[in-house]
Amino acid sequence: MGSGLEELGIIDDGEESSAQPDERRKTRTAAPVTETDPESRLSALVRMLRQVSLFEGLLPLHLRRISSLCQEVQFKAGQAVFSHGDQGDGLYLILEGAVRISRSVSGIGEEALAVLKPGQYFGEMSIVDDDMPRSADAIAHETTRLLKLPKDDLRDLMFVDRELAYELLWRFVRTLSGRLRESNDRLLMLTVSSKF
């Protein structure tokens, strides 16, 4: 595993955390990670992760493990993060800017499904759905800064830390359920409006 799991001593999920209690910060933008010291960089990434709804309330130990996998990426307005049909490569967390999730509909053009803001995330289906291509386009709606959690690295971490896997999978299920409910409501509105 080239994910940094060994460096953190991650072997099983029986470890106890001696880290400080979670101090929640509700700011919605984060400074770029510029620290050169590995410990300072890890601490900065943990602070960023706390701003993302997916990780609210996770143990400090889990946040540190996840932060060791993060890659910071930036996109200019209009630039594709990924496209419909691409292989899923990971989960993305929005630190700054906005990302438009959309699909191209023949004869109509781009149909925006959602515009996601800082603190939100997308691409989680690539973590739970094996080898399925991306189901939509993700496009930077404005200049955007993201944290990427590579699929294979996150899956490896979830495999060795069952408690974290349980927490994340339930959070993914709630997110997917909410998004399905929104899609059903949108479909119902389209059906009703087409009758008039």
C-alpha atoms as an extended CHARMM CRD file, in Angstrom:
* protein
*
       196  EXT
         1         1  MET       CA              0.0000000000        0.0000000000        0.0000000000  PROA      1               0.0000000000
         2         2  GLY       CA              1.6510000000        3.2340000000       -1.0810000000  PROA      2               0.0000000000
         3         3  SER       CA             -0.9610000000        5.2680000000        0.7610000000  PROA      3               0.0000000000
         4         4  GLY       CA              0.9370000000        6.1630000000        3.8930000000  PROA      4               0.0000000000
         5         5  LEU       CA             -0.9880000000        3.6870000000        6.0510000000  PROA      5               0.0000000000
         6         6  GLU       CA              2.1560000000        1.9650000000        7.2670000000  PROA      6               0.0000000000
         7         7  GLU       CA              3.7600000000        5.2650000000        8.2980000000  PROA      7               0.0000000000
         8         8  LEU       CA              0.8200000000        5.8800000000       10.6080000000  PROA      8               0.0000000000
         9         9  GLY       CA              1.0930000000        2.3910000000       12.0580000000  PROA      9               0.0000000000
        10        10  ILE       CA             -2.3550000000        1.4070000000       10.8210000000  PROA      10              0.0000000000
        11        11  ILE       CA             -2.6220000000       -2.3240000000       11.2160000000  PROA      11              0.0000000000
        12        12  ASP       CA             -6.0460000000       -2.9690000000       12.7000000000  PROA      12              0.0000000000
        13        13  ASP       CA             -8.9890000000       -1.0690000000       14.1100000000  PROA      13              0.0000000000
        14        14  GLY       CA             -8.3080000000       -1.9690000000       17.7270000000  PROA      14              0.0000000000
        15        15  GLU       CA             -6.1090000000        1.0710000000       18.4240000000  PROA      15              0.0000000000
        16        16  GLU       CA             -7.1790000000        3.6220000000       20.9870000000  PROA      16              0.0000000000
        17        17  SER       CA             -6.8730000000        7.3370000000       20.3340000000  PROA      17              0.0000000000
        18        18  SER       CA             -4.9720000000        9.5820000000       22.6940000000  PROA      18              0.0000000000
        19        19  ALA       CA             -5.6250000000       12.6300000000       20.5460000000  PROA      19              0.0000000000
        20        20  GLN       CA             -7.2560000000       15.8270000000       21.7510000000  PROA      20              0.0000000000
        21        21  PRO       CA            -11.0920000000       16.1070000000       21.7310000000  PROA      21              0.0000000000
        22        22  ASP       CA            -12.6280000000       17.3290000000       18.5070000000  PROA      22              0.0000000000
        23        23  GLU       CA            -12.7390000000       21.1470000000       18.4080000000  PROA      23              0.0000000000
        24        24  ARG       CA            -15.2800000000       21.9770000000       15.7360000000  PROA      24              0.0000000000
        25        25  ARG       CA            -14.6990000000       24.8970000000       13.4320000000  PROA      25              0.0000000000
        26        26  LYS       CA            -17.5080000000       26.0480000000       11.2250000000  PROA      26              0.0000000000
        27        27  THR       CA            -15.5180000000       28.1820000000        8.7790000000  PROA      27              0.0000000000
        28        28  ARG       CA            -16.2700000000       27.3350000000        5.1800000000  PROA      28              0.0000000000
        29        29  THR       CA            -12.9440000000       28.0590000000        3.4940000000  PROA      29              0.0000000000
        30        30  ALA       CA             -9.5110000000       26.8220000000        4.3380000000  PROA      30              0.0000000000
        31        31  ALA       CA             -6.0290000000       28.1240000000        3.7320000000  PROA      31              0.0000000000
        32        32  PRO       CA             -3.9260000000       26.0830000000        1.3030000000  PROA      32              0.0000000000
        33        33  VAL       CA             -1.7470000000       23.4390000000        2.8770000000  PROA      33              0.0000000000
        34        34  THR       CA              1.7060000000       24.9730000000        2.6060000000  PROA      34              0.0000000000
        35        35  GLU       CA              3.4250000000       23.5000000000        5.6530000000  PROA      35              0.0000000000
        36        36  THR       CA              6.5880000000       21.5800000000        4.8290000000  PROA      36              0.0000000000
        37        37  ASP       CA              6.7740000000       19.8330000000        8.1930000000  PROA      37              0.0000000000
        38        38  PRO       CA              4.7860000000       16.5590000000        7.8590000000  PROA      38              0.0000000000
        39        39  GLU       CA              3.1880000000       16.9290000000       11.3040000000  PROA      39              0.0000000000
        40        40  SER       CA              2.0640000000       20.5140000000       10.6120000000  PROA      40              0.0000000000
        41        41  ARG       CA              0.7170000000       19.4840000000        7.2180000000  PROA      41              0.0000000000
        42        42  LEU       CA             -1.2490000000       16.6270000000        8.7980000000  PROA      42              0.0000000000
        43        43  SER       CA             -2.7130000000       18.9800000000       11.4240000000  PROA      43              0.0000000000
        44        44  ALA       CA             -3.7470000000       21.4680000000        8.7340000000  PROA      44              0.0000000000
        45        45  LEU       CA             -5.4440000000       18.7030000000        6.7550000000  PROA      45              0.0000000000
        46        46  VAL       CA             -7.3020000000       17.5090000000        9.8680000000  PROA      46              0.0000000000
        47        47  ARG       CA             -8.6180000000       21.0650000000       10.3650000000  PROA      47              0.0000000000
        48        48  MET       CA             -9.7920000000       21.0860000000        6.7370000000  PROA      48              0.0000000000
        49        49  LEU       CA            -11.5160000000       17.7080000000        7.0720000000  PROA      49              0.0000000000
        50        50  ARG       CA            -13.4770000000       18.9650000000       10.0650000000  PROA      50              0.0000000000
        51        51  GLN       CA            -15.0800000000       21.5240000000        7.7420000000  PROA      51              0.0000000000
        52        52  VAL       CA            -16.5590000000       18.7850000000        5.5280000000  PROA      52              0.0000000000
        53        53  SER       CA            -19.9650000000       17.4640000000        6.6110000000  PROA      53              0.0000000000
        54        54  LEU       CA            -18.9750000000       13.8520000000        5.8740000000  PROA      54              0.0000000000
        55        55  PHE       CA            -16.3780000000       13.8940000000        8.6610000000  PROA      55              0.0000000000
        56        56  GLU       CA            -18.2340000000       15.8070000000       11.3850000000  PROA      56              0.0000000000
        57        57  GLY       CA            -17.9670000000       13.9580000000       14.6670000000  PROA      57              0.0000000000
        58        58  LEU       CA            -15.3130000000       11.4440000000       13.5870000000  PROA      58              0.0000000000
        59        59  LEU       CA            -12.6410000000       10.5450000000       16.1260000000  PROA      59              0.0000000000
        60        60  PRO       CA             -9.3950000000       12.5550000000       15.8590000000  PROA      60              0.0000000000
        61        61  LEU       CA             -7.5590000000        9.2820000000       15.1430000000  PROA      61              0.0000000000
        62        62  HSD       CA             -9.8110000000        8.6600000000       12.1260000000  PROA      62              0.0000000000
        63        63  LEU       CA             -9.3790000000       12.2200000000       10.8760000000  PROA      63              0.0000000000
        64        64  ARG       CA             -5.5900000000       11.8480000000       11.0520000000  PROA      64              0.0000000000
        65        65  ARG       CA             -5.7060000000        8.5620000000        9.1540000000  PROA      65              0.0000000000
        66        66  ILE       CA             -7.9190000000       10.0690000000        6.4430000000  PROA      66              0.0000000000
        67        67  SER       CA             -5.8070000000       13.2330000000        6.2090000000  PROA      67              0.0000000000
        68        68  SER       CA             -2.7260000000       11.1270000000        5.4650000000  PROA      68              0.0000000000
        69        69  LEU       CA             -4.4200000000       10.0930000000        2.1870000000  PROA      69              0.0000000000
        70        70  CYS       CA             -5.5460000000       13.5570000000        1.0160000000  PROA      70              0.0000000000
        71        71  GLN       CA             -4.2970000000       15.2310000000       -2.1340000000  PROA      71              0.0000000000
        72        72  GLU       CA             -5.0800000000       18.9300000000       -2.6350000000  PROA      72              0.0000000000
        73        73  VAL       CA             -6.1790000000       19.8120000000       -6.1960000000  PROA      73              0.0000000000
        74        74  GLN       CA             -7.3550000000       23.0330000000       -7.8350000000  PROA      74              0.0000000000
        75        75  PHE       CA             -9.5520000000       23.7220000000      -10.8550000000  PROA      75              0.0000000000
        76        76  LYS       CA            -10.3570000000       26.8680000000      -12.8040000000  PROA      76              0.0000000000
        77        77  ALA       CA            -13.9470000000       27.8350000000      -13.5950000000  PROA      77              0.0000000000
        78        78  GLY       CA            -15.3450000000       25.5800000000      -16.3190000000  PROA      78              0.0000000000
        79        79  GLN       CA            -12.6490000000       22.9280000000      -15.9200000000  PROA      79              0.0000000000
        80        80  ALA       CA            -13.8560000000       19.3170000000      -15.5600000000  PROA      80              0.0000000000
        81        81  VAL       CA            -13.0170000000       17.4980000000      -12.3380000000  PROA      81              0.0000000000
        82        82  PHE       CA            -14.3090000000       14.3500000000      -14.0420000000  PROA      82              0.0000000000
        83        83  SER       CA            -16.7230000000       13.4810000000      -16.8450000000  PROA      83              0.0000000000
        84        84  HSD       CA            -19.6330000000       11.1070000000      -17.2470000000  PROA      84              0.0000000000
        85        85  GLY       CA            -18.2500000000        7.6920000000      -18.1770000000  PROA      85              0.0000000000
        86        86  ASP       CA            -14.8050000000        8.2050000000      -16.5680000000  PROA      86              0.0000000000
        87        87  GLN       CA            -13.5730000000        5.5110000000      -14.1990000000  PROA      87              0.0000000000
        88        88  GLY       CA            -14.2300000000        6.5010000000      -10.5960000000  PROA      88              0.0000000000
        89        89  ASP       CA            -10.9170000000        7.3610000000       -8.9730000000  PROA      89              0.0000000000
        90        90  GLY       CA            -11.9590000000        8.7420000000       -5.6200000000  PROA      90              0.0000000000
        91        91  LEU       CA            -13.9900000000       11.0350000000       -3.4320000000  PROA      91              0.0000000000
        92        92  TYR       CA            -13.7010000000       14.8350000000       -3.5900000000  PROA      92              0.0000000000
        93        93  LEU       CA            -14.1990000000       17.2960000000       -0.7320000000  PROA      93              0.0000000000
        94        94  ILE       CA            -14.8890000000       20.9590000000       -1.4960000000  PROA      94              0.0000000000
        95        95  LEU       CA            -12.7180000000       23.4250000000        0.4310000000  PROA      95              0.0000000000
        96        96  GLU       CA            -13.3220000000       26.5630000000       -1.6680000000  PROA      96              0.0000000000
        97        97  GLY       CA            -15.4380000000       27.4450000000       -4.6840000000  PROA      97              0.0000000000
        98        98  ALA       CA            -18.2770000000       25.3860000000       -6.1040000000  PROA      98              0.0000000000
        99        99  VAL       CA            -18.7170000000       22.2970000000       -8.2690000000  PROA      99              0.0000000000
       100       100  ARG       CA            -21.5900000000       21.7440000000      -10.6860000000  PROA      100             0.0000000000
       101       101  ILE       CA            -22.8120000000       18.1680000000      -11.0380000000  PROA      101             0.0000000000
       102       102  SER       CA            -24.5230000000       17.7960000000      -14.4060000000  PROA      102             0.0000000000
       103       103  ARG       CA            -25.3820000000       15.5560000000      -17.3380000000  PROA      103             0.0000000000
       104       104  SER       CA            -25.5260000000       16.3210000000      -21.0420000000  PROA      104             0.0000000000
       105       105  VAL       CA            -28.9650000000       15.6270000000      -22.4820000000  PROA      105             0.0000000000
       106       106  SER       CA            -29.1570000000       15.2080000000      -26.2550000000  PROA      106             0.0000000000
       107       107  GLY       CA            -31.1280000000       17.9850000000      -27.8860000000  PROA      107             0.0000000000
       108       108  ILE       CA            -31.0990000000       20.0550000000      -24.6990000000  PROA      108             0.0000000000
       109       109  GLY       CA            -27.4790000000       20.3930000000      -23.5980000000  PROA      109             0.0000000000
       110       110  GLU       CA            -26.1390000000       20.4790000000      -20.0570000000  PROA      110             0.0000000000
       111       111  GLU       CA            -28.6730000000       19.7990000000      -17.3060000000  PROA      111             0.0000000000
       112       112  ALA       CA            -27.3620000000       20.8540000000      -13.8920000000  PROA      112             0.0000000000
       113       113  LEU       CA            -28.3170000000       18.3900000000      -11.1650000000  PROA      113             0.0000000000
       114       114  ALA       CA            -26.7080000000       20.2430000000       -8.2560000000  PROA      114             0.0000000000
       115       115  VAL       CA            -24.2100000000       22.9590000000       -7.3950000000  PROA      115             0.0000000000
       116       116  LEU       CA            -22.1410000000       21.9000000000       -4.3960000000  PROA      116             0.0000000000
       117       117  LYS       CA            -20.4140000000       24.3640000000       -2.0650000000  PROA      117             0.0000000000
       118       118  PRO       CA            -17.6030000000       24.2410000000        0.5240000000  PROA      118             0.0000000000
       119       119  GLY       CA            -18.1610000000       21.5910000000        3.1690000000  PROA      119             0.0000000000
       120       120  GLN       CA            -19.8920000000       19.2650000000        0.7110000000  PROA      120             0.0000000000
       121       121  TYR       CA            -18.4660000000       16.2780000000       -1.1370000000  PROA      121             0.0000000000
       122       122  PHE       CA            -19.0590000000       14.2480000000       -4.2910000000  PROA      122             0.0000000000
       123       123  GLY       CA            -17.7960000000       11.1470000000       -6.0560000000  PROA      123             0.0000000000
       124       124  GLU       CA            -18.6800000000        8.8360000000       -3.1650000000  PROA      124             0.0000000000
       125       125  MET       CA            -20.2890000000        6.3170000000       -5.5210000000  PROA      125             0.0000000000
       126       126  SER       CA            -16.8010000000        5.3820000000       -6.7430000000  PROA      126             0.0000000000
       127       127  ILE       CA            -15.9860000000        4.1900000000       -3.2170000000  PROA      127             0.0000000000
       128       128  VAL       CA            -19.0280000000        1.9420000000       -2.8150000000  PROA      128             0.0000000000
       129       129  ASP       CA            -19.7070000000        0.8410000000       -6.3980000000  PROA      129             0.0000000000
       130       130  ASP       CA            -16.9650000000       -1.3540000000       -7.8950000000  PROA      130             0.0000000000
       131       131  ASP       CA            -15.6530000000       -0.4810000000      -11.3400000000  PROA      131             0.0000000000
       132       132  MET       CA            -18.7090000000        1.5140000000      -12.3860000000  PROA      132             0.0000000000
       133       133  PRO       CA            -18.0510000000        4.6290000000      -14.4990000000  PROA      133             0.0000000000
       134       134  ARG       CA            -18.9500000000        8.1140000000      -13.2990000000  PROA      134             0.0000000000
       135       135  SER       CA            -22.6830000000        8.7580000000      -13.6040000000  PROA      135             0.0000000000
       136       136  ALA       CA            -22.4010000000       12.5310000000      -14.1970000000  PROA      136             0.0000000000
       137       137  ASP       CA            -20.0140000000       15.3570000000      -14.9970000000  PROA      137             0.0000000000
       138       138  ALA       CA            -18.3730000000       17.3570000000      -12.2000000000  PROA      138             0.0000000000
       139       139  ILE       CA            -17.3410000000       20.8160000000      -13.3950000000  PROA      139             0.0000000000
       140       140  ALA       CA            -15.7410000000       23.6440000000      -11.4270000000  PROA      140             0.0000000000
       141       141  HSD       CA            -18.4860000000       26.2760000000      -11.2700000000  PROA      141             0.0000000000
       142       142  GLU       CA            -15.8580000000       28.8350000000      -10.2420000000  PROA      142             0.0000000000
       143       143  THR       CA            -12.2140000000       28.6480000000       -9.1800000000  PROA      143             0.0000000000
       144       144  THR       CA            -12.2880000000       25.6930000000       -6.8280000000  PROA      144             0.0000000000
       145       145  ARG       CA             -9.9880000000       23.9980000000       -4.3420000000  PROA      145             0.0000000000
       146       146  LEU       CA            -10.6530000000       20.3630000000       -3.4470000000  PROA      146             0.0000000000
       147       147  LEU       CA             -9.2220000000       17.5640000000       -1.3870000000  PROA      147             0.0000000000
       148       148  LYS       CA             -9.1590000000       14.2570000000       -3.2220000000  PROA      148             0.0000000000
       149       149  LEU       CA             -9.2780000000       10.9320000000       -1.3880000000  PROA      149             0.0000000000
       150       150  PRO       CA             -8.0720000000        8.2770000000       -3.8490000000  PROA      150             0.0000000000
       151       151  LYS       CA            -10.4430000000        5.3130000000       -4.0400000000  PROA      151             0.0000000000
       152       152  ASP       CA             -7.9180000000        2.5260000000       -3.5190000000  PROA      152             0.0000000000
       153       153  ASP       CA             -6.2190000000        4.2440000000       -0.5910000000  PROA      153             0.0000000000
       154       154  LEU       CA             -9.5130000000        5.0160000000        1.1620000000  PROA      154             0.0000000000
       155       155  ARG       CA            -10.7460000000        1.4570000000        0.6070000000  PROA      155             0.0000000000
       156       156  ASP       CA             -7.4960000000        0.0760000000        2.0640000000  PROA      156             0.0000000000
       157       157  LEU       CA             -7.9500000000        2.2770000000        5.1320000000  PROA      157             0.0000000000
       158       158  MET       CA            -11.5820000000        1.2020000000        5.5190000000  PROA      158             0.0000000000
       159       159  PHE       CA            -10.5170000000       -2.4360000000        5.2500000000  PROA      159             0.0000000000
       160       160  VAL       CA             -8.0660000000       -2.1870000000        8.1560000000  PROA      160             0.0000000000
       161       161  ASP       CA            -10.2070000000        0.1800000000       10.2660000000  PROA      161             0.0000000000
       162       162  ARG       CA            -13.6560000000       -1.4130000000       10.4850000000  PROA      162             0.0000000000
       163       163  GLU       CA            -15.0370000000        1.2010000000       12.8820000000  PROA      163             0.0000000000
       164       164  LEU       CA            -14.1780000000        3.9740000000       10.4160000000  PROA      164             0.0000000000
       165       165  ALA       CA            -15.6140000000        1.9120000000        7.5330000000  PROA      165             0.0000000000
       166       166  TYR       CA            -18.9010000000        1.5090000000        9.4140000000  PROA      166             0.0000000000
       167       167  GLU       CA            -19.1270000000        5.2660000000       10.0980000000  PROA      167             0.0000000000
       168       168  LEU       CA            -18.2770000000        6.2930000000        6.5300000000  PROA      168             0.0000000000
       169       169  LEU       CA            -20.5260000000        3.7510000000        4.8460000000  PROA      169             0.0000000000
       170       170  TRP       CA            -23.5440000000        4.8550000000        6.8830000000  PROA      170             0.0000000000
       171       171  ARG       CA            -22.7810000000        8.4710000000        5.9870000000  PROA      171             0.0000000000
       172       172  PHE       CA            -22.5220000000        7.5340000000        2.2900000000  PROA      172             0.0000000000
       173       173  VAL       CA            -25.8690000000        5.7060000000        2.5140000000  PROA      173             0.0000000000
       174       174  ARG       CA            -27.5670000000        8.7590000000        4.0620000000  PROA      174             0.0000000000
       175       175  THR       CA            -26.0810000000       11.0300000000        1.3860000000  PROA      175             0.0000000000
       176       176  LEU       CA            -27.1200000000        8.7490000000       -1.4850000000  PROA      176             0.0000000000
       177       177  SER       CA            -30.5840000000        8.3470000000        0.0280000000  PROA      177             0.0000000000
       178       178  GLY       CA            -31.0070000000       12.1210000000        0.2690000000  PROA      178             0.0000000000
       179       179  ARG       CA            -29.8230000000       12.6320000000       -3.2980000000  PROA      179             0.0000000000
       180       180  LEU       CA            -32.1850000000        9.9160000000       -4.5650000000  PROA      180             0.0000000000
       181       181  ARG       CA            -35.0740000000       11.5880000000       -2.7260000000  PROA      181             0.0000000000
       182       182  GLU       CA            -34.1970000000       14.9360000000       -4.3560000000  PROA      182             0.0000000000
       183       183  SER       CA            -34.0470000000       13.2690000000       -7.7920000000  PROA      183             0.0000000000
       184       184  ASN       CA            -37.4430000000       11.6540000000       -7.2220000000  PROA      184             0.0000000000
       185       185  ASP       CA            -38.9290000000       15.0250000000       -6.2290000000  PROA      185             0.0000000000
       186       186  ARG       CA            -37.4140000000       16.6590000000       -9.3260000000  PROA      186             0.0000000000
       187       187  LEU       CA            -38.7790000000       13.8720000000      -11.5380000000  PROA      187             0.0000000000
       188       188  LEU       CA            -42.2310000000       14.2520000000       -9.9960000000  PROA      188             0.0000000000
       189       189  MET       CA            -42.1530000000       18.0100000000      -10.6530000000  PROA      189             0.0000000000
       190       190  LEU       CA            -41.1620000000       17.4100000000      -14.2830000000  PROA      190             0.0000000000
       191       191  THR       CA            -43.9430000000       14.8550000000      -14.7090000000  PROA      191             0.0000000000
       192       192  VAL       CA            -46.5670000000       17.1650000000      -13.1890000000  PROA      192             0.0000000000
       193       193  SER       CA            -45.4020000000       20.2100000000      -15.1760000000  PROA      193             0.0000000000
       194       194  SER       CA            -45.4170000000       18.2770000000      -18.4750000000  PROA      194             0.0000000000
       195       195  LYS       CA            -49.1260000000       17.5340000000      -18.0430000000  PROA      195             0.0000000000
       196       196  PHE       CA            -50.0180000000       21.2180000000      -18.2530000000  PROA      196             0.0000000000
